[in-house]
Amino acid sequence: MYHQDASLFVVATPIGNLKDITLRALEVLGEVETVVSENVRKTRNLLDHFGIKTRVMSYREENAERMGGVIVGMLQGGKSVALVAEAGTPGVSDPGRLLVRTVRREGFRVVPVPGASALAAAVSVAGVDEQRFVFEGFLPRRSSKRRQRLREISGDCRAIVLFEAPHRLLECLGDVLATLGDRPSVVCREMTKLHEEVEAGPISRFIAKYEAARPIGEFVIILSAATGVAPGASAAGDVSFEAAVREARDLVAGGRKKTEAAKIVEKKYRLPRGELYQALTKPQTKGEVP
């Protein structure tokens, strides 16, 4: 049962162009007791631009547990709070989801104030053939885990939407190419900002582009759906990782060194050599197919 005297408002803010703020968002941000944000400076600049004097407090992954209790205390005192992300809609690849769960668990109402979203903006201009898409957000930072996740979703028959930071963009694109092949894609940069770019092409085109010019800004990458590739298969070579490992083991059984076998299979299917070698050196469990 919800308390009726105070609410947490989940407020979308502009992802670039300040004119994308909604009238309702401005009203809510001006009327609540406190605004909590993962980037206090950026949010304070936004509020100052619109003449809003509401105080802003920090809410980040690092202080989520402590601040969750503080915010619940405000709500218990009858004071409404607005949650904003650094930009866009809270709860999408940011710590806002933690606060929403905490507040709802305590029985307070959580109210969405919709608006700008990098995810919705990118999909709206991508023009992908598929009517459905899956949002993966930020992939794991480590290349081995990133490739593992890409293999897990390689056979998805929906378009795949990724977020990526500029300093990890080339590594991410390289892992996509190695794991999924040279898929058709749409890459959106600096959505709604002065230097906004929306370009379509194969992954290799964007690797070449950003090897020649350092990537700047936040990126949304939309990958076309797999075509005729079974889940767990490599789009680059139509073979599952497990089948590739079995082939490498056969080479070892035939007298090849493990490093050599991994290299041969890597070149044949464009799979990560390091992970192939790890699989070859890992002891097989009882009942595992060789």
Wavefront OBJ file of the C-alpha trace (Angstrom):
o trace
v 0.000 0.000 0.000
v 1.406 3.388 -1.018
v 1.887 6.335 1.309
v -0.065 9.266 -0.040
v 1.929 12.183 1.340
v 5.186 11.970 -0.633
v 6.517 10.466 -3.860
v 9.723 9.759 -5.738
v 9.484 11.338 -9.187
v 11.681 9.695 -11.841
v 12.374 12.620 -14.168
v 13.862 12.412 -17.665
v 16.194 15.292 -18.551
v 17.756 16.313 -21.904
v 20.512 14.152 -23.392
v 22.006 17.169 -25.142
v 19.582 19.794 -26.385
v 18.165 21.689 -23.384
v 14.969 22.436 -25.331
v 14.043 18.764 -24.966
v 13.076 19.291 -21.306
v 9.329 18.869 -20.782
v 7.032 21.377 -19.107
v 6.041 18.737 -16.584
v 9.682 17.994 -15.743
v 10.328 21.682 -15.052
v 7.258 21.842 -12.820
v 8.242 18.774 -10.811
v 11.902 19.797 -10.454
v 10.792 23.173 -9.131
v 8.288 21.818 -6.604
v 10.055 18.863 -4.948
v 12.082 19.240 -1.783
v 15.278 17.750 -3.279
v 16.660 16.530 -6.596
v 19.058 13.565 -6.442
v 21.462 13.003 -9.326
v 24.509 10.940 -10.285
v 26.144 14.142 -11.584
v 25.414 17.063 -9.251
v 27.358 19.644 -11.273
v 25.595 18.847 -14.534
v 22.171 18.803 -12.901
v 22.862 22.078 -11.074
v 23.782 23.699 -14.401
v 20.525 22.410 -15.917
v 18.413 23.762 -13.061
v 20.225 27.111 -13.078
v 19.551 27.427 -16.811
v 15.818 27.274 -16.095
v 15.960 29.350 -12.899
v 15.172 26.448 -10.562
v 16.672 26.761 -7.085
v 15.873 23.274 -5.694
v 18.821 21.729 -3.869
v 20.675 18.869 -5.565
v 22.205 15.887 -3.750
v 24.478 13.147 -5.054
v 23.127 9.636 -5.670
v 25.705 7.288 -7.241
v 26.456 3.590 -7.284
v 29.120 4.199 -4.614
v 26.801 5.891 -2.100
v 23.512 4.217 -3.087
v 23.039 2.275 0.150
v 23.635 5.256 2.432
v 21.694 7.749 0.308
v 18.812 5.320 -0.110
v 18.209 5.561 3.638
v 18.499 9.363 3.559
v 15.965 9.654 0.730
v 13.514 7.260 2.389
v 13.801 9.439 5.497
v 12.825 12.498 3.429
v 9.800 10.669 2.050
v 8.790 9.542 5.528
v 8.896 13.204 6.527
v 6.393 14.021 3.793
v 8.935 15.555 1.381
v 8.857 14.493 -2.277
v 12.102 13.842 -4.137
v 13.018 13.888 -7.840
v 15.502 11.409 -9.265
v 17.429 12.382 -12.415
v 20.217 10.659 -14.324
v 23.300 12.414 -15.659
v 21.208 12.746 -18.819
v 18.149 11.071 -20.279
v 15.766 8.735 -18.479
v 16.832 7.395 -15.050
v 16.972 3.651 -14.494
v 18.445 2.885 -17.939
v 22.131 1.945 -17.458
v 22.469 4.056 -14.306
v 22.083 3.552 -10.526
v 18.552 4.977 -10.456
v 17.107 1.464 -10.571
v 18.522 0.831 -7.073
v 16.711 3.812 -5.577
v 13.441 2.926 -7.288
v 13.563 -0.568 -5.751
v 14.396 0.824 -2.301
v 11.606 3.408 -2.338
v 8.988 1.002 -3.673
v 9.972 -1.586 -1.052
v 9.304 1.031 1.636
v 5.800 1.571 0.284
v 6.176 4.987 -1.341
v 4.792 5.893 -4.747
v 7.214 6.090 -7.691
v 6.013 8.406 -10.465
v 7.509 8.463 -13.989
v 7.999 11.832 -15.680
v 8.936 10.693 -19.212
v 11.033 12.558 -21.723
v 14.372 12.319 -23.521
v 16.010 8.904 -23.918
v 19.138 8.056 -25.917
v 17.737 4.558 -26.464
v 14.422 5.720 -27.939
v 16.060 8.520 -29.926
v 18.569 6.170 -31.580
v 16.025 3.474 -32.428
v 13.687 6.091 -33.903
v 16.249 7.166 -36.523
v 17.991 3.836 -37.139
v 15.413 2.480 -39.587
v 16.331 -1.134 -38.818
v 14.394 -3.841 -40.636
v 13.398 -5.661 -37.449
v 10.315 -4.523 -35.556
v 11.771 -5.770 -32.277
v 15.023 -4.981 -30.523
v 16.832 -5.982 -27.355
v 18.622 -3.408 -25.184
v 21.998 -4.611 -23.908
v 23.266 -1.232 -22.717
v 26.943 -1.203 -21.751
v 28.707 -4.500 -22.374
v 31.287 -5.756 -19.813
v 34.479 -3.704 -19.727
v 36.889 -6.649 -20.016
v 37.309 -7.941 -23.552
v 37.011 -11.621 -22.592
v 33.706 -11.071 -20.769
v 32.490 -8.737 -23.513
v 33.109 -11.387 -26.176
v 31.464 -14.010 -24.011
v 28.326 -11.882 -23.744
v 28.357 -11.191 -27.480
v 28.522 -14.918 -28.177
v 25.554 -15.460 -25.880
v 23.419 -13.029 -27.887
v 24.908 -13.780 -31.299
v 21.875 -15.706 -32.534
v 19.240 -13.215 -31.381
v 16.670 -12.562 -34.108
v 16.150 -9.003 -32.841
v 18.253 -5.907 -33.400
v 20.727 -5.335 -30.540
v 21.188 -1.889 -28.993
v 24.422 -1.062 -27.157
v 25.721 1.984 -25.298
v 29.452 2.716 -25.334
v 31.828 5.370 -24.044
v 34.326 6.929 -26.483
v 37.450 5.532 -24.791
v 36.159 1.946 -25.138
v 34.477 2.290 -28.540
v 37.212 0.776 -30.722
v 37.735 -2.179 -28.389
v 34.000 -2.821 -28.352
v 33.666 -2.601 -32.150
v 36.664 -4.904 -32.561
v 35.067 -7.513 -30.310
v 31.767 -7.205 -32.190
v 33.574 -7.803 -35.486
v 35.530 -10.772 -34.141
v 32.514 -12.357 -32.472
v 29.505 -11.485 -34.642
v 31.151 -10.745 -37.958
v 30.836 -7.597 -40.073
v 27.188 -6.957 -39.320
v 25.170 -4.089 -40.783
v 24.793 -1.487 -38.056
v 23.790 2.057 -37.219
v 26.086 4.132 -35.010
v 24.702 7.255 -33.340
v 27.038 9.811 -31.791
v 26.246 12.872 -29.667
v 22.473 12.472 -29.975
v 20.583 15.826 -30.051
v 23.844 17.792 -29.720
v 25.551 20.167 -32.142
v 27.778 17.487 -33.711
v 25.162 14.728 -33.831
v 25.910 11.908 -36.271
v 23.760 8.963 -37.347
v 25.506 6.654 -39.819
v 24.734 3.221 -41.225
v 27.253 0.654 -42.449
v 29.165 -2.507 -41.550
v 31.107 -2.614 -38.299
v 34.432 -2.579 -40.210
v 33.574 0.853 -41.622
v 33.280 2.356 -38.145
v 36.470 0.701 -36.959
v 38.331 2.296 -39.866
v 36.683 5.653 -39.224
v 37.545 5.823 -35.537
v 41.037 4.455 -35.995
v 41.646 7.457 -38.241
v 39.927 9.984 -35.962
v 39.667 9.668 -32.185
v 36.042 9.002 -31.140
v 34.440 11.822 -29.161
v 31.067 11.803 -27.412
v 28.671 9.122 -26.221
v 27.678 6.367 -28.635
v 24.628 4.213 -29.300
v 25.290 1.197 -31.544
v 22.436 -0.710 -33.170
v 23.386 -4.095 -34.621
v 21.158 -5.822 -37.140
v 19.643 -9.120 -36.087
v 21.377 -12.411 -36.771
v 20.314 -14.004 -40.062
v 20.335 -17.768 -40.220
v 22.701 -18.129 -37.263
v 21.718 -20.390 -34.402
v 22.097 -19.126 -30.814
v 25.668 -19.667 -29.606
v 27.028 -19.668 -33.148
v 29.692 -17.446 -34.611
v 28.286 -15.125 -37.263
v 31.781 -15.000 -38.693
v 31.978 -18.711 -39.349
v 28.611 -20.345 -38.586
v 30.094 -22.543 -35.889
v 29.441 -22.563 -32.163
v 32.310 -21.836 -29.800
v 31.935 -25.333 -28.354
v 32.256 -26.895 -31.813
v 35.348 -24.790 -32.506
v 36.919 -26.001 -29.244
v 36.193 -29.605 -30.203
v 37.907 -28.999 -33.548
v 40.929 -27.534 -31.773
v 41.053 -30.553 -29.437
v 41.059 -32.831 -32.452
v 44.090 -30.941 -33.766
v 45.850 -31.389 -30.414
v 44.994 -35.097 -30.452
v 46.578 -35.235 -33.897
v 49.871 -33.886 -32.584
v 49.469 -30.097 -32.769
v 50.480 -27.926 -29.828
v 47.601 -26.219 -28.005
v 48.850 -22.755 -28.968
v 49.081 -23.825 -32.613
v 45.626 -25.423 -32.569
v 44.090 -22.286 -31.062
v 45.757 -20.139 -33.716
v 44.461 -22.328 -36.580
v 40.877 -22.305 -35.299
v 41.069 -18.578 -34.551
v 41.966 -17.819 -38.167
v 39.352 -20.192 -39.554
v 36.382 -18.879 -37.549
v 37.588 -15.467 -36.309
v 37.118 -16.503 -32.699
v 39.266 -15.183 -29.798
v 42.509 -17.178 -29.618
v 42.999 -16.565 -25.916
v 39.608 -18.006 -25.028
v 40.162 -20.986 -27.325
v 43.486 -21.690 -25.635
v 41.890 -21.366 -22.186
v 39.233 -23.886 -23.184
v 41.922 -26.286 -24.411
v 43.884 -26.091 -21.157
v 40.824 -26.399 -18.923
v 40.372 -29.983 -17.621
v 37.328 -31.690 -19.099
v 34.612 -32.646 -16.665
v 33.211 -36.151 -16.511
v 30.592 -36.698 -19.202
v 31.670 -33.667 -21.233
v 31.687 -34.208 -24.971
v 35.349 -34.084 -26.145
l 1 2 3 4 5 6 7 8 9 10 11 12 13 14 15 16 17 18 19 20 21 22 23 24 25 26 27 28 29 30 31 32 33 34 35 36 37 38 39 40 41 42 43 44 45 46 47 48 49 50 51 52 53 54 55 56 57 58 59 60 61 62 63 64 65 66 67 68 69 70 71 72 73 74 75 76 77 78 79 80 81 82 83 84 85 86 87 88 89 90 91 92 93 94 95 96 97 98 99 100 101 102 103 104 105 106 107 108 109 110 111 112 113 114 115 116 117 118 119 120 121 122 123 124 125 126 127 128 129 130 131 132 133 134 135 136 137 138 139 140 141 142 143 144 145 146 147 148 149 150 151 152 153 154 155 156 157 158 159 160 161 162 163 164 165 166 167 168 169 170 171 172 173 174 175 176 177 178 179 180 181 182 183 184 185 186 187 188 189 190 191 192 193 194 195 196 197 198 199 200 201 202 203 204 205 206 207 208 209 210 211 212 213 214 215 216 217 218 219 220 221 222 223 224 225 226 227 228 229 230 231 232 233 234 235 236 237 238 239 240 241 242 243 244 245 246 247 248 249 250 251 252 253 254 255 256 257 258 259 260 261 262 263 264 265 266 267 268 269 270 271 272 273 274 275 276 277 278 279 280 281 282 283 284 285 286 287 288 289 290
